[in-house]
């Protein structure tokens, strides 16, 4: 993830998950044996630089972490995505990856497709062993909707929500998924404060609008049209954290007036995706 603010567009399949890709819904689920197949490295694969993560190779029918590979094509890999956070997905969701795109377990493990060679797909695997999971929002966080600000814990699937289209304009979306994840007493959360008065509590790994995580931000960073003036870990006293997934092209939404990504999106740790020129306040003209 970049360490400084970059205004870029998160390209990719943002919308009603990855299930809308033709033909994927007909893919037969992997057998238990195939799901647990272990990836083996190619001898000819170059050694990654320190800190880049390990390079692994997958063939059709093999699984590594959050990804089971069903089909390998010259320009793409089709498979099933198994999230662990914020809610475990035991059945998997169809996903298509192209070179440079990533898939994550939602917190600790990310696989990025590096290249395709014949019947094998080569991935870079990054693991954050000490990541704080799950990566969700605090109870009481106010989510911007056409009906006004609604606490995240009160949102329901099918309800309206403000999101952002690919051109950077505010757009009306529908809530596709909501999550409530139990957490232990004292679960660490990040308190983010911006110089215009907006403040937010979220797990350190919660995605920002530019593909980073809340925990990557530093005092003095520019974020969502303002400057970060405070960011620190605070204990969380409620029993659960929450998140929401809007429909549309980006999966972005506003929480306490701050533009964020959703931890429920299948490619949350994939391409960066901030849109230039957005107003930080979705309900303003």
Protein Blocks (a to p, Z undefined) as FASTA:
>chain_A
ZZbdcddddedjedehjklpghklmpccddfklmmpccdddfklccddehiapaddddeh
iaehjbccfbdcfkbccdddddfbfbdcfkopaddddehiacdehlmpccddfbdehjac
cddddddfkbccdddddehiacddfkbpcdfklpcehiacddddfkopacddddfbdcdd
dddehiacdddddfkopacdddfklccfkopafklpcehiaeehiacfbdcddddfbfbd
cddddedjkopaceehiacddfkbfklmmccdddehiafblkbZZ
